[in-house]
Amino acid sequence: MPRGSICWLLQAVALAAAAVEAGRSRSLHRDFDAVWGKRNARFFDDGRVVELALDRETGSRLESKDRYLFGRFDLDIRLVAGESAGTITSFYICTGGARHDEVDFEFLGNVSGEPYILHTNIFSDGKGEREQQFVLWFDPTADFHTYSILWNPLNIILYIDGTPIRVFKNNEANGVPFPTRQPVHVFASIWNAEEWATQGGRVKTDWSEAPFVAAYRRFDATSACVWQGGASPTRCGGDHLPSSASSWMAQRLDWWSWMTLNWVRMNYMTYDYCADRKRYPHAFPTECIIPIGRI
Ligand SMILES: *[C@@H]1O[C@H](CO)[C@@H](O)[C@H](O)[C@H]1NC(C)=O
C-alpha cells in the first residue's frame, strides 16, 4: 500500500474519532491543579481550554487531582505553532517515588516550518530507556488532536486520534517489570529542554519568539480507576458504565489494530530502542526479543 492510502485511512479514523468527541467537554479545573508556573496556566471558556506557556522565567505544569491505578486517559492537545525549537510539550502519567512508573508523550519542538518529533518512553520500576520516536502524519499545531494512554494489567497502548502507535505488553512472566501496583498522577506541561530537544540540542530556544503556548482541552479519564489510598479498593468509573464502555480494562490490539500499528511503525517511526544496534550490540532488552504478536 502506498503511503498516500494509509494517510487517507488515518485521516478517516481521525475524523470519525473527532465526531464522537465533539459532544464531550468539561472543565479542566475539575481534574487538574497548576502545580508549577501557575501564572503561565491560563484557563478559558469556563476551564474547558487551558493554555500553558513557556517564557524566559518559567514553563508550566498541570497535575491531576486524582491518582489512578489503571485507566484510559485521553487529552486533546494543540502544539506551539511556528517557532518551537528547544521546547517540550508533554502529556504523561507518573507515579513519582524512587522506583517510579511513567508513560510519556513528549513533543519535541523545532524551528519554524520543520517537523515536531513525538518522543515516547515507558518507565517501569524506575527503569526507562525505552524510547520510541515518531513524526506525525498531520500538522499538530493547526488543530487539536486526541492523544491517549491506555493502561490495563495486560498492556500499555498509546494512541493518536484512535490510531495505535505503540504497545508495551505486560512481560512480568519474562522478568520485565510492568506497572501494576503504584497509582499515577496525570500531567500536562511545557518546559525548556534546549540541551537535547531539537536536532539533538544543536538548535537552542529563540527567546525573542516567547511566550511559547500550547493548548489543552477535553481530558477524559471518566472510566479510569481512581485510587482511594491505603487499603481501600480503587473505584473504576467503568464499573458504572455499560460493559462496552469499560472494556478498556481487557483491551488488547486486535488484528486490525496490529496492522494499523505496523503501518505507523513502517511509515512514521524514526527511532526505536529495540532496533538500536549501536546501543545494544550484543543483546536487545528482553521485551524487544519476545515476538511482538504473541500473547
Ligand atoms: C527538526 O527538523 C529537522 C530538519 O527537518 C529534523 O531533522 C528533526 O528531526 C526535526 N525535529 C527535531 C525535534 O529536531
The ligand as an ORCA input file, in Angstrom:
! r2SCAN-3c Opt
* xyz 0 1
  C      13.552     19.220     13.185
  O      13.796     19.372     11.821
  C      14.936     18.682     11.344
  C      15.094     19.038      9.881
  O      13.924     18.707      9.176
  C      14.791     17.201     11.598
  O      15.986     16.536     11.225
  C      14.499     16.929     13.067
  O      14.257     15.565     13.275
  C      13.286     17.750     13.482
  N      12.832     17.539     14.858
  C      13.549     17.741     15.953
  C      12.833     17.638     17.229
  O      14.721     18.013     15.975
*
